[in-house]
Amino acid sequence: MRTEHTVYAVALAPEGQWAELAAWGPHGVESGPSPLDWSRRTHFVTPADLAPAEYIPSGLRPFTGADLIARRPGEDRGVWWRFTGAAQDGDRALRLGFADETLGLAVTLHYESVPGTDIILRWAELVCTGEDELRLERFHSAAVNIPVTGGARLTFLTGQWAQEFQRTQLELTRGRFEMASTQAVPGHAYAPWLAVQDAALPDGTTGVPTYGVALEWPGNWHITTDAEPGGAVRVRAGRLPHEGAVRLAPGASLTTPKLACAFSPDGLDGLARVWHRYERGLTGERMHRTRKVLYNSWEATGFDVDAESQLQLARIAADMGAELFVVDDGWFPGRADDTGGLGDWHPDPASFPAGFDDFVGQVRALGMDFGLWVEPECVSPRSELYARHPEWVYRVEGRPARLVRNQLLLDLGRADVQEFVLATFDRLLGDHAISYLKWDMNRPPTERGRPGAGPADHLDLDAAHVAGYLRVLDHLRARHPHVTVEGCSAGGGRIEHATLARTDVVWPSDNTAPLDRLAIQYGYLHAHAPHTMSSWVTDSPGLFDPRPRSLGFRFVNASAGVLGIGADIRTWSAERRAEAARWVARYKEVREVVHHGEARLLNTPADATCGVQYEEPGGGRIVVTALSTGRLDGAPLVPGRPARLRLRGVDPQARYTDAASGETYSGAHLTHYGLPFAWSAEYDAELVVLVRQ
C-alpha cells in the first residue's frame, strides 16, 4: 500500500501461516531485500517467534509474545490458523483472512491508507464461527515491526494530573517496555502514542527515520514494545478489557480499535507534522470553522456563579476581543461546592433571577457566543438524579461505593443512562442559545460493576462505556452541528483520535501556569495538531516551574493553539486589559496560519529560547511564537548579543519581511543564524509574522 510519501508492504511467510512486514518507509524502499529478513535458523524457539509477524496467535508464537490469545472455556489456549485469502483495493486497502476451524474462529486483518497523509490504519475483526463460546484473553489491534541496528530509542508522553504530555525518552536494547491505562480513559500518566527510532542514529528532531503509532480508543489500553531476540523491535497495541477477557458468542464478532501507523524520514518534528495533517483530516469540514477566542469564568468565580458577576466578566471580556463566553461549573442547583448538584442539569433560578435566557441574551448582545461546562458522566450522591436512579452508577454488589472528588460515575454503557444524557443535551441545546459545550469527566471508575446484569466476566463494561460515549458525541454532531464541543477529562485525561474526530478542541491540562504549560504544549504538539489545543491565559502561578513570566509570554504561549482567557479579569488594570486586547487582535490575524499551517517545533523548553514555527499553506506567511525560558535578570553572557531562534524548512533563496518591524531577512539567514530577540524581564516573548516577498 502507498500513502502520499510512504509505502507499506506485507508478504506471506514461507510457511504461509502468517503475514510479515516486507518494507515500510519512503517510496521505493520495497525494492531490495527486507531489512527484517532473518536466517530461518532457530534455536530453542520457533520460526514464528523470530518472524516480523504482522499479527500472530499464541498457538503459532508460543514464546516471544502473541497478538491474539483465545480458547474455548475449559480448554487449552491457542489458535492454529491457516491463511484463507486476501482482498486488495489498489493501494488503498488490504484484507488478509485467517481461520481456525477446530477452534471456530475467523480473523480478518485490515489495512487502510488515509488519502493525503502518510498514515496506515490497522485493525482486526474476529468472528466466532463455531458452536461454542470463545474466551478472548488478548486481542491486539496490530503489531508493528521496526528495523533497528543499535536498539530502539522510544519517545513517549508521560505525566500526571496538571503535568500531562511530558516528552520522555528511553533506549531499549533488550526486554520489554509497557505503558497502559485502566482508568476508563487514556489517563494522565501516559498517552496512547509512541515514536520509535534506531538508537544507533543521532538523537535529533530532524533527518532521522521515525516510526509512530497511536491507538484510537478512549477506554482502557496498553502499548508494549519488545526488543526481540532476532534484533528487531516489535510494538503491539490494543484494548485492555475490564475483566481481563471478552466472551465471544457463536456468530458474534469483535472489531478492535484502529491503530494509526505513521512514518517520517524527518525525525520527531516530521512525524509531528504527519500526525497534524491526519488530525486535520479527522476534523473534516469543521476544520474550516473559525475557532473563537473564548473567556471561561472558572478561575474568576469558581462555584460562585450568579448573573451579575458573570455579566461583569462578560463585558470586560468582550472589550478585550473575546468572541465566546463560557460559564464553567456552578450554574446548576446544589452546586455551592463539589459535593452536590451533578446530574441535575437545569440552570439554577437563584443564580439567574431574571431567567437564564435573559442572561444568555445579555451575553450574546455583547457580540459573543455562549457556552456551558457539563460533566454528563458523573453524579453527586446528594443530587436528585442519584435519589431517583442509584442503580445507574458503577458499583459492586455488597461493596462500598468510593467517592472520588465527592462524586460517582454513571454507567454510560447502559442504554437508559445514554438516553438520559442525550435528552439532557437536547433539552439544554434546544431550549437555550448555547453554541459551545465543555464536556468534562473528573473521576475514573473505581468499583466498576453492574449488579443484576449477569456474570461479571461476561460483561465488557469498558467497551460498553466507550460505545455510549461515542454515541453521545455522534448525536451532538448530527443533532446539534452548530455546537462546538471541547473535550476534557480533569485536563488531558481523554485525548486520542476517536475523541478528536468528534470534538472541536480538547483541554490538554488544568495547569495554565506559563512555563509549566509550555512543557505540556511542547509534548502535546508532538502528537496532536495545534487546532485541537485549547490554551488559556490566566494568572495561575507555576506548580512545577514557578519562575514568573509576563502577560505577553502567557498570550504568545496560548497563541500556539486555540486562544482562551481564564483569569479574573475584573482585577486587571486598564493597562493590562488594553495589552490583552492587543494580543487578542494579533492572534486573530494569524490564527488561520496556526491552525492550518505546517508546524515545526523550534528547540525545547530546556533551551534558553524556544518556540513553534507555522507556515501558511502556499508559504506566503510564517508565524513564529518565540519564548524566553532562561534567566531574565542580570547581564547577558555576551553583552549586546541577542538570542537567536533558527527557523527550519524556509526557502533559502526567498526574502521574508517582519510585518511589525519591517526588517527583511533571507531564508538562508533565518535558517543559518535565526531570528534575533533581545530578551528582558519585561520582554520575554514575541509573536512574529514574516511575509514572503
VOGU-3710 file (C-alpha; in Angstrom, 3 decimals, decimal comma):
1> mrtehtvyav> 0,000/0,000/0,000  1,096/3,550/-0,723  0,470/6,762/1,139  1,446/10,213/-0,049  5,159/9,690/0,633  5,497/6,160/2,016  4,965/2,508/1,177  3,831/-0,306/3,459  4,297/-3,834/2,087  3,471/-7,206/3,615
11> alapegqwae> 4,062/-10,744/2,402  3,087/-14,232/3,485  5,735/-16,130/5,402  7,245/-19,113/3,585  5,151/-21,375/5,792  2,049/-19,448/4,709  0,600/-19,264/8,216  1,155/-15,596/8,927  1,913/-12,276/7,245  5,240/-10,488/7,662
21> laawgphgve> 6,308/-6,911/7,156  8,375/-6,677/3,967  9,002/-2,906/3,859  7,839/0,334/5,482  9,344/3,681/4,633  9,701/6,153/1,736  8,587/5,246/-1,783  10,973/2,717/-3,329  12,038/1,175/-0,028  10,342/-2,059/-1,081
31> sgpspldwsr> 12,909/-2,613/-3,864  15,524/-4,822/-2,271  15,795/-7,474/0,414  13,835/-6,901/3,589  15,847/-5,398/6,475  13,810/-7,671/8,736  14,849/-10,841/6,935  16,193/-13,495/9,256  18,136/-16,693/8,695  15,217/-19,094/9,341
41> rthfvtpadl> 17,553/-20,957/11,666  16,040/-21,233/15,119  17,454/-22,443/18,395  15,112/-23,172/21,288  12,363/-21,004/19,738  10,068/-21,438/16,759  10,362/-19,660/13,403  7,247/-17,667/14,285  8,891/-16,379/17,449  11,604/-14,716/15,384
51> apaeyipsgl> 9,436/-13,602/12,487  8,475/-9,937/11,908  4,862/-11,065/12,002  2,089/-8,559/11,419  -0,373/-10,334/13,684  0,032/-13,826/15,060  -1,746/-16,006/17,659  -0,263/-17,751/20,662  -0,584/-21,232/19,186  1,880/-20,341/16,461
61> rpftgadlia> 4,051/-17,962/18,515  4,331/-19,524/21,952  7,350/-17,734/23,440  8,130/-14,158/22,389  4,691/-12,610/22,581  1,494/-13,167/20,640  -1,129/-10,687/19,497  -4,103/-12,990/19,967  -4,884/-15,457/22,760  -8,164/-17,347/22,565
71> rrpgedrgvw> -9,710/-20,568/23,824  -12,965/-22,314/24,462  -13,976/-22,357/28,158  -12,268/-25,206/29,951  -9,905/-25,968/27,083  -6,285/-25,111/26,395  -5,289/-21,766/24,957  -4,132/-21,466/21,395  -5,053/-20,619/17,839  -3,567/-22,614/14,970
81> wrftgaaqdg> -4,995/-20,862/11,954  -4,497/-21,117/8,216  -4,467/-18,393/5,601  -7,826/-18,187/3,805  -7,228/-15,397/1,276  -6,539/-11,756/0,583  -8,501/-8,907/-0,955  -6,975/-5,632/-2,065  -8,381/-2,277/-3,158  -5,452/-0,910/-5,161
91> dralrlgfad> -3,069/0,997/-2,910  -5,894/1,981/-0,567  -6,871/-1,115/1,414  -5,898/-4,696/2,111  -7,654/-7,528/3,941  -5,977/-10,758/4,990  -8,085/-13,691/6,184  -7,144/-16,486/8,593  -9,256/-19,203/10,201  -9,010/-21,936/12,811
101> etlglavtlh> -11,900/-24,292/12,044  -11,173/-26,509/15,047  -11,490/-23,617/17,468  -14,226/-21,878/15,494  -12,560/-18,524/14,906  -12,094/-16,415/11,781  -9,835/-13,364/11,784  -9,564/-10,615/9,195  -6,628/-8,240/9,351  -7,496/-4,826/7,923
111> yesvpgtdii> -5,113/-2,268/6,438  -6,229/1,095/5,081  -4,254/4,100/3,919  -5,633/7,573/4,612  -5,646/9,782/1,479  -3,488/12,892/1,679  -1,493/11,595/4,647  1,289/9,159/5,495  -0,945/7,133/7,793  -1,814/3,435/7,579
121> lrwaelvctg> -4,731/2,318/9,753  -4,665/-1,232/11,039  -7,235/-3,266/12,946  -8,592/-6,804/13,281  -12,052/-8,330/13,092  -12,692/-11,579/14,964  -15,739/-13,791/14,386  -16,830/-16,813/16,397  -17,688/-19,353/13,670  -18,161/-22,410/15,866
131> edelrlerfh> -20,946/-23,638/18,108  -19,132/-22,836/21,340  -18,425/-19,529/23,017  -14,852/-18,248/22,810  -12,848/-16,514/25,508  -10,576/-13,819/24,070  -7,819/-13,132/26,586  -5,740/-10,932/24,279  -6,758/-9,266/21,035  -4,425/-6,514/19,990
141> saavnipvtg> -5,282/-4,155/17,176  -1,964/-4,749/15,407  1,731/-5,406/15,797  4,284/-3,111/14,184  7,793/-4,277/13,328  10,597/-1,721/13,156  14,121/-2,472/11,937  16,870/-1,164/14,208  20,596/-1,808/14,442  21,509/-0,393/17,833
151> garltfltgq> 18,379/-0,879/19,868  15,380/1,427/19,866  15,045/4,983/21,101  11,470/5,335/22,329  9,767/8,703/22,671  6,505/8,789/24,589  4,351/11,189/26,593  4,111/10,803/30,363  2,850/12,769/33,340  0,198/13,143/35,970
161> waqefqrtql> -2,693/15,485/36,615  -1,525/19,060/35,927  1,639/17,765/34,261  0,452/15,871/31,200  2,262/15,296/27,887  5,828/15,429/29,176  8,088/14,271/26,351  10,083/11,314/27,690  12,713/9,094/26,074  14,482/5,828/26,812
171> eltrgrfema> 16,674/3,382/24,932  15,510/-0,218/24,711  18,182/-2,710/23,682  16,591/-5,843/25,156  13,464/-6,586/27,093  10,019/-5,023/27,222  8,604/-1,575/27,806  4,881/-1,192/28,512  2,520/1,689/29,181  -1,187/1,428/29,856
181> stqavpghay> -4,307/2,816/31,473  -7,098/1,028/33,340  -8,931/4,256/34,259  -11,627/4,014/31,543  -9,892/6,883/29,735  -6,377/7,122/28,251  -5,351/8,786/31,520  -2,808/11,361/32,639  0,156/9,037/33,177  0,676/8,037/29,525
191> apwlavqdaa> -0,768/8,991/26,174  -1,619/6,130/23,756  1,115/7,342/21,402  4,663/6,173/20,756  7,540/7,101/18,430  10,426/4,743/17,638  13,856/5,499/16,170  17,017/3,480/15,700  19,152/4,297/18,740  22,256/3,991/16,551
201> lpdgttgvpt> 21,226/7,196/14,755  21,627/10,732/16,187  19,059/11,940/18,684  17,895/14,900/16,609  14,476/16,226/15,798  15,116/16,117/12,034  16,745/13,850/9,479  16,196/10,561/11,345  13,729/7,894/10,097  10,979/7,842/12,700
211> ygvalewpgn> 8,029/5,490/13,125  4,961/6,187/15,208  1,745/4,577/16,425  -1,362/5,990/18,079  -4,341/3,984/19,334  -7,858/5,248/18,611  -9,574/4,225/21,824  -10,937/6,381/24,694  -11,030/3,495/27,177  -8,562/1,081/28,767
221> whittdaepg> -5,495/0,416/26,599  -1,905/-0,721/26,530  1,103/-0,456/24,241  4,061/-2,819/24,616  7,439/-2,608/22,921  9,697/-5,656/22,743  13,328/-5,765/21,678  13,103/-9,271/20,295  15,841/-11,912/20,059  16,109/-11,516/16,295
231> gavrvragrl> 17,201/-7,883/16,698  14,016/-6,153/15,578  11,671/-4,076/17,706  8,016/-5,062/17,834  5,280/-2,730/19,076  1,825/-4,072/19,946  -1,199/-2,021/20,923  -4,790/-2,691/21,843  -7,606/-2,664/24,354  -7,395/-3,864/27,926
241> phegavrlap> -10,768/-5,442/28,755  -12,031/-4,638/32,246  -12,380/-8,266/33,348  -9,215/-9,407/31,580  -11,038/-11,199/28,767  -14,039/-10,866/26,476  -16,547/-13,624/25,703  -17,487/-14,058/22,049  -20,762/-15,914/21,492  -21,374/-18,129/18,443
251> gaslttpkla> -21,971/-15,907/15,418  -20,772/-12,785/17,227  -17,925/-10,575/16,086  -15,497/-8,177/17,711  -13,675/-5,342/15,963  -10,568/-3,976/17,627  -9,791/-0,238/17,835  -7,851/1,211/14,935  -4,123/1,689/15,297  -2,749/4,575/13,235
261> cafspdgldg> 0,772/3,886/11,979  2,907/6,790/10,755  6,359/7,251/9,240  8,532/10,282/8,564  12,135/10,456/7,328  12,485/13,798/9,129  12,634/12,866/12,778  10,173/13,592/15,567  9,420/17,005/14,100  8,486/15,494/10,747
271> larvwhryer> 6,430/12,809/12,458  4,526/15,529/14,334  3,529/17,093/11,015  2,274/13,700/9,804  0,022/13,500/12,866  -1,112/17,115/12,441  -2,178/16,524/8,853  -4,026/13,360/9,840  -5,915/15,159/12,603  -6,900/17,995/10,273
281> gltgermhrt> -8,473/15,281/8,143  -10,251/13,804/11,155  -11,805/17,220/11,809  -13,352/17,166/8,333  -15,463/20,091/7,184  -15,419/21,572/10,683  -11,742/22,345/10,061  -12,986/25,396/8,173  -14,745/26,803/11,251  -13,017/29,675/12,984
291> rkvlynswea> -12,001/28,599/16,458  -13,146/31,553/18,516  -11,307/33,299/21,325  -13,118/32,285/24,487  -13,374/33,562/28,014  -14,076/30,960/30,723  -15,230/32,122/34,136  -13,956/29,248/36,322  -10,784/30,794/37,698  -12,611/34,063/38,365
301> tgfdvdaesq> -15,695/32,821/40,192  -15,364/29,089/40,863  -18,677/27,664/42,071  -19,962/31,139/42,978  -21,946/31,702/39,784  -24,575/34,434/39,508  -25,793/36,505/36,599  -24,422/39,810/37,875  -20,809/38,653/38,338  -20,846/36,677/35,105
311> lqlariaadm> -22,103/39,665/33,123  -19,432/41,852/34,667  -16,829/39,400/33,388  -18,557/39,147/30,015  -18,460/42,910/29,430  -14,737/43,075/30,168  -14,043/40,001/28,036  -15,964/41,449/25,101  -13,983/44,685/25,349  -10,764/42,641/25,126
321> gaelfvvddg> -11,951/40,935/21,946  -13,302/37,612/23,249  -15,799/36,010/20,883  -17,225/33,352/23,195  -18,215/33,389/26,882  -18,306/30,065/28,756  -19,817/29,623/32,214  -17,992/26,781/33,908  -19,021/24,630/36,883  -21,609/26,051/39,305
331> wfpgraddtg> -24,514/27,125/37,061  -26,954/24,390/38,224  -28,775/23,819/41,566  -26,979/22,422/44,591  -23,529/23,351/43,325  -22,184/25,629/46,044  -19,172/23,281/46,163  -18,156/19,943/44,676  -20,362/17,864/46,995  -23,655/18,301/45,144
341> glgdwhpdpa> -25,560/19,102/42,002  -24,006/16,868/39,352  -26,787/15,214/37,383  -29,373/17,964/37,903  -28,646/19,814/34,687  -31,004/22,790/34,965  -29,953/26,446/35,339  -30,251/27,464/38,972  -33,098/30,015/39,283  -31,353/31,581/42,268
351> sfpagfddfv> -28,292/32,334/40,139  -30,298/33,783/37,263  -33,259/35,596/38,860  -34,321/37,266/35,595  -34,228/33,914/33,849  -31,425/32,001/32,198  -32,446/33,059/28,695  -32,340/36,705/29,732  -28,785/36,173/30,982  -27,717/34,365/27,805
361> gqvralgmdf> -29,330/37,095/25,728  -27,331/39,783/27,508  -24,091/37,876/26,851  -24,951/37,473/23,188  -25,884/41,151/22,939  -22,224/41,889/23,724  -21,300/40,179/20,452  -20,188/36,872/21,953  -21,418/33,316/21,615  -22,421/31,475/24,786
371> glwvepecvs> -21,212/28,169/26,209  -21,573/25,920/29,254  -19,458/23,407/31,180  -21,042/19,984/31,714  -19,974/16,685/33,271  -22,630/14,291/31,961  -20,969/11,031/33,058  -20,847/11,949/36,746  -23,380/12,313/39,532  -23,357/13,690/43,078
381> prselyarhp> -24,796/11,446/45,821  -26,774/14,485/47,055  -28,391/15,093/43,658  -31,993/14,465/42,666  -30,772/12,238/39,848  -28,992/9,881/42,240  -32,031/9,778/44,520  -34,117/8,619/41,550  -31,588/6,274/39,960  -28,948/4,939/42,355
391> ewvyrvegrp> -28,704/1,878/40,110  -27,220/3,980/37,307  -23,782/4,269/38,895  -20,974/1,746/38,679  -20,915/-0,373/41,830  -20,070/-3,848/43,050  -22,896/-5,625/44,886  -22,322/-5,724/48,607  -19,299/-3,455/48,480  -18,959/0,214/49,457
401> arlvrnqlll> -19,025/2,847/46,721  -15,940/5,033/46,892  -16,221/8,777/46,258  -13,646/10,498/44,078  -13,948/14,295/44,022  -17,144/13,740/46,041  -18,884/12,136/43,083  -19,764/8,833/41,469  -19,528/7,714/37,847  -22,561/6,861/35,760
411> dlgradvqef> -22,533/3,619/33,781  -22,701/5,147/30,318  -22,770/1,656/28,825  -26,402/1,364/29,932  -28,948/2,352/27,308  -31,130/4,194/29,858  -28,164/6,314/31,013  -27,325/7,136/27,406  -30,908/8,198/26,784  -30,819/10,448/29,852
421> vlatfdrllg> -27,616/12,144/28,667  -28,971/12,558/25,129  -32,214/14,038/26,455  -30,251/16,381/28,727  -28,221/17,723/25,824  -31,243/18,012/23,541  -33,127/19,974/26,190  -30,265/22,332/27,042  -29,290/22,967/23,439  -32,868/23,125/22,227
431> dhaisylkwd> -34,204/25,431/24,927  -31,283/27,862/25,140  -28,961/29,664/22,722  -25,897/27,590/23,608  -23,263/27,116/20,928  -20,382/25,655/22,977  -20,112/22,735/25,399  -17,115/21,871/27,543  -17,522/18,148/28,332  -15,533/17,267/31,449
441> mnrpptergr> -15,020/13,951/33,262  -13,250/14,229/36,601  -13,052/10,735/38,036  -12,177/7,199/36,936  -14,355/4,191/37,738  -13,280/2,515/40,965  -15,898/-0,155/41,796  -16,714/-0,965/38,176  -19,619/-3,369/38,241  -23,208/-3,592/37,038
451> pgagpadhld> -25,265/-5,577/39,572  -28,090/-7,654/38,168  -26,686/-7,755/34,643  -25,359/-11,299/34,805  -21,903/-12,759/35,439  -19,299/-10,005/35,657  -16,875/-11,851/33,408  -19,472/-11,817/30,636  -19,739/-8,015/30,691  -17,439/-5,898/28,553
461> ldaahvagyl> -18,042/-2,751/30,592  -15,138/-0,764/29,198  -16,226/-1,235/25,596  -19,841/-0,507/26,532  -18,883/2,799/28,157  -16,796/3,766/25,135  -19,701/2,933/22,811  -22,051/5,087/24,895  -19,593/7,972/24,995  -19,062/7,898/21,242
471> rvldhlrarh> -22,801/7,539/20,623  -23,475/10,738/22,565  -20,721/12,638/20,738  -22,014/11,406/17,380  -25,503/12,544/18,385  -24,206/16,005/19,226  -22,551/16,225/15,804  -25,682/15,097/13,952  -28,429/16,758/16,007  -26,622/19,966/17,011
481> phvtvegcsa> -23,976/20,593/14,331  -23,715/24,288/15,230  -22,409/23,458/18,720  -18,653/23,460/19,283  -17,575/20,672/21,652  -14,500/20,820/23,870  -13,237/17,530/25,275  -11,812/17,439/28,792  -11,130/14,851/31,478  -9,636/16,556/34,522
491> gggriehatl> -7,352/18,184/31,985  -5,771/15,934/29,359  -7,051/12,569/30,577  -9,032/11,612/27,463  -7,274/12,726/24,300  -6,955/10,255/21,418  -8,190/10,009/17,840  -11,737/8,784/18,487  -12,333/11,815/20,716  -10,501/14,219/18,401
501> artdvvwpsd> -12,622/13,056/15,459  -15,809/14,016/17,337  -14,810/17,158/19,231  -13,538/20,508/18,007  -10,904/21,245/20,644  -9,556/19,486/23,734  -8,175/20,699/27,049  -4,592/19,386/27,457  -4,229/20,215/31,156  -5,756/22,042/34,106
511> ntapldrlai> -2,319/23,620/34,608  -2,224/27,047/32,923  0,966/28,366/34,570  3,276/29,793/31,894  6,407/27,603/31,995  4,520/24,507/33,140  2,122/24,927/30,251  4,966/25,448/27,785  6,332/21,974/28,608  2,843/20,456/28,349
521> qygylhahap> 2,192/22,040/24,965  5,638/21,074/23,673  4,838/17,411/24,292  1,259/17,746/23,096  2,284/19,174/19,715  4,487/16,143/19,073  1,339/14,029/18,896  -1,562/16,378/18,177  -2,431/19,300/15,935  -2,482/22,971/17,033
531> htmsswvtds> -6,117/23,491/16,026  -7,179/20,960/18,688  -5,220/22,534/21,568  -7,247/24,831/23,803  -4,934/27,105/25,800  -5,817/29,853/28,274  -4,176/32,945/29,620  -4,588/33,063/33,400  -2,851/34,458/36,457  -2,008/30,984/37,803
541> pglfdprprs> 1,473/30,687/39,352  3,718/27,814/38,372  3,217/24,479/40,097  6,424/22,825/38,869  8,339/25,804/37,434  7,347/28,902/39,464  9,526/31,426/37,644  7,362/34,453/36,756  6,636/35,420/33,186  4,965/38,401/31,585
551> lgfrfvnasa> 1,412/38,680/30,316  2,900/38,721/26,823  4,559/35,342/27,473  1,229/33,863/28,519  -0,509/35,208/25,412  2,205/34,098/22,999  2,252/30,632/24,548  -1,545/30,352/24,378  -1,494/31,581/20,773  0,305/28,366/19,791
561> gvlgigadir> -3,105/26,662/19,720  -6,667/27,915/20,289  -6,542/31,031/22,449  -8,661/31,458/25,536  -8,637/33,641/28,652  -9,437/32,333/32,121  -8,099/34,891/34,590  -10,183/37,024/36,924  -10,069/39,967/34,541  -12,062/42,105/36,998
571> twsaerraea> -8,818/42,551/38,935  -6,784/43,575/35,894  -5,832/47,217/35,494  -6,940/49,225/32,483  -3,406/48,998/31,099  -3,339/45,197/31,472  -6,716/44,858/29,765  -5,551/47,073/26,911  -2,427/44,959/26,491  -4,583/41,829/26,454
581> arwvarykev> -6,803/43,351/23,759  -3,736/43,998/21,608  -2,590/40,391/21,956  -6,061/39,080/21,117  -6,137/41,228/17,988  -2,694/39,974/16,948  -3,765/36,376/17,484  -6,859/36,815/15,328  -4,636/37,987/12,471  -2,614/34,760/12,491
591> revvhhgear> -4,863/32,010/13,858  -5,667/30,611/10,411  -1,935/30,101/9,836  -1,555/28,494/13,276  -4,484/26,127/12,741  -3,944/25,244/9,076  -0,192/25,690/8,579  2,716/23,274/8,750  4,158/23,411/12,283  7,766/22,947/13,329
601> llntpadatc> 8,945/22,779/16,938  11,971/25,041/17,437  14,257/23,963/20,281  12,821/22,621/23,547  11,632/24,198/26,824  15,038/23,196/28,237  16,710/25,646/25,836  17,011/29,340/26,674  14,785/30,261/23,712  12,200/28,028/22,071
611> gvqyeepggg> 9,061/28,341/20,026  6,853/26,989/17,272  7,005/27,922/13,591  3,861/27,789/11,428  3,997/28,126/7,666  0,868/29,170/5,822  -0,261/26,814/3,021  1,489/28,182/-0,047  4,295/29,708/2,041  3,069/33,326/1,970
621> rivvtalstg> 3,385/33,866/5,715  5,382/32,321/8,523  4,242/32,810/12,123  6,647/32,173/14,996  5,781/32,003/18,686  9,123/32,770/20,367  9,578/32,430/24,131  12,446/33,003/26,544  12,763/30,185/29,071  16,071/31,261/30,620
631> rldgaplvpg> 17,010/33,818/33,258  15,609/37,264/32,684  17,769/39,197/35,152  21,421/40,152/35,045  23,660/40,898/32,092  23,658/38,578/29,075  26,556/36,189/28,720  27,805/38,202/25,740  26,715/41,841/26,255  24,697/43,207/23,375
641> rparlrlrgv> 24,224/39,911/21,525  20,554/38,914/21,145  19,271/35,370/21,440  18,649/33,620/18,102  15,912/31,190/17,121  16,756/29,292/13,939  13,856/28,539/11,613  13,546/25,407/9,509  12,068/24,473/6,163  12,054/28,009/4,731
651> dpqarytdaa> 13,139/28,751/1,160  16,801/29,846/1,448  16,509/31,985/-1,691  13,356/33,815/-0,638  13,190/37,054/1,352  10,921/37,485/4,361  9,846/40,764/5,968  8,884/41,086/9,627  5,384/42,601/9,475  5,927/44,523/12,729
661> sgetysgahl> 9,482/45,842/12,445  9,892/45,948/8,665  13,199/44,064/8,946  13,880/41,826/5,949  15,734/38,509/6,133  16,755/35,947/3,565  15,572/32,407/4,117  19,224/31,381/4,373  19,780/33,918/7,185  16,714/32,678/9,087
671> thyglpfaws> 17,929/29,102/8,783  21,616/29,680/9,476  21,512/32,483/12,065  17,864/32,727/13,076  15,530/35,442/14,285  17,137/37,778/16,874  15,472/38,552/20,224  16,852/40,875/22,902  15,033/39,363/25,881  14,481/41,172/29,180
681> aeydaelvvl> 12,253/40,804/32,219  9,593/42,933/30,522  10,092/41,423/27,066  10,220/37,617/27,265  8,084/36,523/24,318  7,128/37,599/20,825  4,672/36,677/18,099  6,495/37,215/14,810  4,824/37,368/11,406  7,131/37,021/8,401
691> vrq> 5,703/37,839/4,974  7,379/36,292/1,955  8,328/38,896/-0,663
//
